[in-house]
């Protein structure tokens, strides 16, 4: 049920992302990553304002300021200083507790957003003429699916090598060469049944699905672009080994750090304008 819920959420998030993140396809990577970070930071700040107890946060912050002032004024009085320090710690914990509810509310949307952003920034499409390995993971059972698995031909790519079957791990691999730019579909046939996987080819920004996952909630959350294979499917997952994207702002793995830094900076910069107590 959890996996099915995540699939439904991914479907809804994919519809929104198809419109909201479409400019990534034609903007420079650093610019699109910066804009996404700024907008995300402002939206998170606005959501925090309307899901948190702002009056309680303001009172708690004022109490912390008052106790800090007491520390500076009565620094020679050990009793007053210890009491002020204790109250500061208590109020700091209260501030943390007041932030729990808005953070929980924002947790699911942020996970869905990060999954959609990873589709654009985590890997780059296959350049035309480049080669990549396609790996299908098959179910382990009484039926020998491994020997009959084959990759169907397509004008979008040439089959250069394979299949290479890995007995014991129920894996079969092929090496393909990208030929036509765009979003295409490759098909792995097992026991006469077709199983499809999207493949992205080109030099520009395209949504890239590295893995069509198995029926597992964590894999479905990490790879949201394609629907997971059913739990009883002969094929459990299909993976395309895409090249990493090289960039400090929108490259593989670095985009998460850049997104977090920009969104945090944008939230603090917009805090006085939106009058939010943190």
C-alpha positions as CSV (number, residue, x, y, z in Angstrom):
1,X,0.0,0.0,0.0
2,X,2.9,2.4,0.8
3,X,4.4,1.8,-2.7
4,X,1.0,2.3,-4.3
5,X,0.6,5.6,-2.4
6,X,4.0,6.8,-3.5
7,X,3.2,5.8,-7.1
8,X,0.0,7.9,-7.0
9,X,1.9,10.9,-5.4
10,X,4.7,10.5,-8.1
11,X,2.1,10.6,-10.8
12,X,0.6,13.8,-9.4
13,X,4.0,15.4,-8.9
14,X,5.0,14.4,-12.4
15,X,2.0,16.3,-13.9
16,X,2.9,19.4,-11.9
17,X,6.7,19.1,-12.7
18,X,6.0,18.6,-16.4
19,X,4.7,22.2,-16.4
20,X,6.7,23.9,-13.6
21,X,10.1,22.4,-14.5
22,X,9.7,22.6,-18.3
23,X,12.0,25.7,-18.5
24,X,14.9,23.6,-17.4
25,X,15.0,22.1,-20.9
26,X,16.1,25.4,-22.5
27,X,17.7,27.5,-19.7
28,X,21.4,27.2,-18.8
29,X,21.9,24.7,-16.0
30,X,23.3,27.2,-13.4
31,X,20.4,29.6,-14.1
32,X,17.6,26.9,-13.9
33,X,19.2,25.4,-10.7
34,X,19.4,28.9,-9.1
35,X,15.8,29.8,-10.0
36,X,14.5,26.5,-8.7
37,X,16.4,27.0,-5.4
38,X,15.2,30.6,-5.0
39,X,11.5,29.7,-5.7
40,X,11.7,26.7,-3.4
41,X,13.2,28.7,-0.5
42,X,10.5,31.3,-0.8
43,X,7.7,28.7,-1.0
44,X,9.1,26.8,2.0
45,X,9.3,30.0,4.0
46,X,5.7,30.9,3.1
47,X,4.5,27.4,4.0
48,X,6.4,27.6,7.3
49,X,4.7,30.8,8.1
50,X,1.2,29.4,7.6
51,X,1.7,26.0,9.2
52,X,3.6,27.2,12.4
53,X,2.5,29.0,15.5
54,X,4.1,32.4,14.7
55,X,3.0,34.1,18.0
56,X,4.5,31.3,20.1
57,X,7.7,31.4,18.1
58,X,7.9,35.2,18.6
59,X,7.3,34.9,22.4
60,X,10.0,32.2,22.6
61,X,12.5,34.2,20.7
62,X,11.8,37.2,22.9
63,X,12.4,35.1,26.0
64,X,15.7,34.0,24.6
65,X,16.8,37.6,23.9
66,X,15.7,38.6,27.4
67,X,17.8,35.8,29.0
68,X,20.8,36.7,26.8
69,X,20.5,40.2,28.0
70,X,20.4,38.9,31.6
71,X,23.6,37.0,31.0
72,X,25.4,40.2,29.9
73,X,24.0,42.4,32.7
74,X,24.4,39.9,35.6
75,X,27.5,38.0,34.4
76,X,29.0,38.3,37.9
77,X,26.0,36.7,39.5
78,X,26.4,33.0,39.2
79,X,22.8,32.1,40.2
80,X,21.2,34.5,37.7
81,X,23.6,33.4,35.0
82,X,22.9,29.7,35.5
83,X,19.1,30.4,35.5
84,X,19.4,32.4,32.3
85,X,21.4,29.7,30.6
86,X,18.9,27.0,31.6
87,X,16.0,29.1,30.3
88,X,17.9,29.7,27.0
89,X,18.3,25.9,26.6
90,X,14.6,25.3,27.4
91,X,13.4,27.9,25.0
92,X,15.8,26.6,22.3
93,X,14.2,23.2,22.7
94,X,10.8,24.9,22.6
95,X,11.7,26.6,19.3
96,X,12.7,23.2,17.9
97,X,9.4,21.6,19.0
98,X,7.4,24.5,17.4
99,X,9.2,23.7,14.1
100,X,8.4,20.0,14.1
101,X,4.8,20.3,12.7
102,X,5.6,22.6,9.7
103,X,8.7,20.5,8.9
104,X,6.6,17.3,8.9
105,X,4.0,19.0,6.6
106,X,6.7,20.0,4.2
107,X,8.6,16.7,4.3
108,X,6.5,14.8,1.7
109,X,6.3,17.7,-0.9
110,X,10.1,18.2,-0.6
111,X,10.8,14.5,-1.1
112,X,8.6,14.5,-4.2
113,X,10.3,17.7,-5.5
114,X,13.8,16.3,-5.0
115,X,12.8,13.2,-6.9
116,X,11.5,15.3,-9.8
117,X,14.7,17.5,-9.8
118,X,16.9,14.4,-9.8
119,X,15.2,13.4,-13.1
120,X,16.7,16.6,-14.7
121,X,20.0,17.0,-12.9
122,X,21.3,13.7,-11.5
123,X,22.4,12.3,-14.9
124,X,22.7,13.6,-18.5
125,X,21.1,12.0,-21.6
126,X,23.2,9.7,-23.8
127,X,25.1,11.8,-26.4
128,X,24.4,10.7,-30.0
129,X,27.1,8.2,-30.9
130,X,27.9,7.2,-27.3
131,X,27.5,3.8,-25.8
132,X,25.8,2.6,-22.6
133,X,25.0,-0.6,-20.8
134,X,21.4,-1.7,-20.3
135,X,20.8,-4.1,-17.4
136,X,17.6,-6.0,-16.7
137,X,17.1,-7.6,-13.3
138,X,14.9,-10.7,-13.5
139,X,12.9,-12.5,-10.9
140,X,14.5,-15.5,-9.3
141,X,12.2,-18.5,-9.5
142,X,11.5,-21.9,-11.0
143,X,11.1,-20.6,-14.5
144,X,14.3,-19.8,-16.4
145,X,13.6,-16.3,-17.6
146,X,17.3,-15.5,-18.1
147,X,17.9,-17.6,-21.2
148,X,15.0,-16.1,-23.2
149,X,15.5,-12.4,-22.4
150,X,16.2,-10.2,-25.4
151,X,16.4,-6.5,-26.2
152,X,14.3,-5.5,-29.2
153,X,15.9,-3.5,-31.9
154,X,15.0,0.2,-32.4
155,X,15.9,3.1,-34.8
156,X,16.9,5.1,-31.7
157,X,19.9,2.9,-30.8
158,X,22.1,0.1,-32.2
159,X,22.7,-3.0,-30.3
160,X,26.5,-3.3,-30.0
161,X,26.9,-6.3,-27.7
162,X,24.9,-8.8,-25.7
163,X,23.1,-10.3,-24.2
164,X,25.5,-11.1,-21.4
165,X,23.8,-13.3,-18.8
166,X,24.9,-13.3,-15.1
167,X,23.8,-16.6,-13.6
168,X,23.1,-16.5,-9.9
169,X,22.2,-12.8,-10.0
170,X,19.5,-13.1,-12.6
171,X,20.9,-10.2,-14.6
172,X,21.2,-9.8,-18.4
173,X,23.1,-6.9,-20.0
174,X,23.4,-5.3,-23.4
175,X,25.6,-2.5,-24.8
176,X,23.8,0.0,-27.0
177,X,24.9,2.9,-29.1
178,X,22.6,6.0,-29.1
179,X,21.6,7.1,-32.6
180,X,18.6,9.4,-32.5
181,X,18.1,12.4,-30.1
182,X,14.9,12.5,-28.0
183,X,13.0,10.5,-25.5
184,X,12.6,6.9,-26.8
185,X,11.4,3.5,-25.5
186,X,13.5,0.4,-25.3
187,X,11.8,-3.0,-24.9
188,X,13.1,-6.1,-23.2
189,X,11.1,-9.2,-24.0
190,X,11.0,-12.0,-21.5
191,X,9.0,-15.2,-22.1
192,X,7.2,-13.5,-24.9
193,X,6.1,-10.5,-22.7
194,X,7.4,-7.0,-23.4
195,X,8.8,-4.8,-20.7
196,X,9.6,-1.2,-21.6
197,X,12.0,1.4,-20.3
198,X,12.5,5.1,-21.3
199,X,15.8,6.1,-22.7
200,X,16.9,9.8,-23.2
201,X,19.3,10.7,-26.0
202,X,20.7,14.1,-26.8
203,X,23.0,16.9,-25.7
204,X,20.4,19.2,-24.1
205,X,18.6,19.0,-20.8
206,X,16.0,16.1,-20.9
207,X,14.3,14.2,-18.1
208,X,16.4,11.2,-17.5
209,X,15.1,8.1,-15.8
210,X,18.1,6.0,-14.8
211,X,16.1,3.1,-13.5
212,X,12.6,1.8,-13.9
213,X,12.4,0.3,-10.4
214,X,10.9,-2.7,-8.8
215,X,7.8,-2.6,-6.6
216,X,9.5,-1.1,-3.6
217,X,8.5,2.2,-1.9
218,X,12.1,3.5,-1.5
219,X,13.0,2.8,-5.1
220,X,9.8,4.3,-6.3
221,X,10.5,7.4,-4.4
222,X,14.1,7.7,-5.7
223,X,13.1,7.0,-9.3
224,X,9.7,8.7,-9.8
225,X,9.5,9.1,-13.6
226,X,8.5,5.6,-14.6
227,X,5.9,3.3,-12.9
228,X,7.6,0.5,-11.0
229,X,7.3,-3.1,-12.3
230,X,4.7,-5.1,-10.5
231,X,5.7,-7.3,-7.6
232,X,5.0,-10.5,-9.6
233,X,6.7,-9.2,-12.8
234,X,9.3,-11.4,-14.5
235,X,11.4,-8.2,-14.8
236,X,12.1,-6.5,-11.6
237,X,14.0,-3.5,-12.9
238,X,15.7,-2.1,-16.0
239,X,18.6,0.3,-15.7
240,X,20.5,2.4,-18.3
241,X,24.0,3.5,-17.3
242,X,23.8,7.2,-18.1
243,X,26.9,9.4,-17.9
244,X,27.2,11.8,-15.0
245,X,26.5,15.5,-15.5
246,X,29.6,17.7,-14.8
247,X,28.7,21.0,-13.1
248,X,29.2,22.5,-9.6
249,X,25.6,24.0,-9.8
250,X,23.6,21.4,-11.7
251,X,25.8,18.4,-11.9
252,X,25.5,14.9,-10.6
253,X,25.1,15.0,-6.7
254,X,26.3,18.6,-6.6
255,X,22.9,19.9,-7.6
256,X,21.5,18.8,-4.2
257,X,24.1,20.9,-2.3
258,X,23.6,23.9,-4.6
259,X,19.8,23.6,-4.3
260,X,19.9,23.5,-0.5
261,X,22.3,26.4,-0.2
262,X,20.4,28.7,-2.6
263,X,17.0,27.8,-1.1
264,X,18.3,28.5,2.4
265,X,19.8,31.8,1.3
266,X,16.6,32.8,-0.4
267,X,14.5,31.9,2.6
268,X,16.6,34.1,4.9
269,X,16.6,36.9,2.4
270,X,12.8,36.8,2.0
271,X,12.2,36.5,5.8
272,X,11.8,40.3,6.5
273,X,9.6,40.8,3.4
274,X,7.2,37.9,4.4
275,X,7.5,38.8,8.1
276,X,8.2,35.2,9.2
277,X,9.5,34.3,12.7
278,X,11.9,31.3,12.6
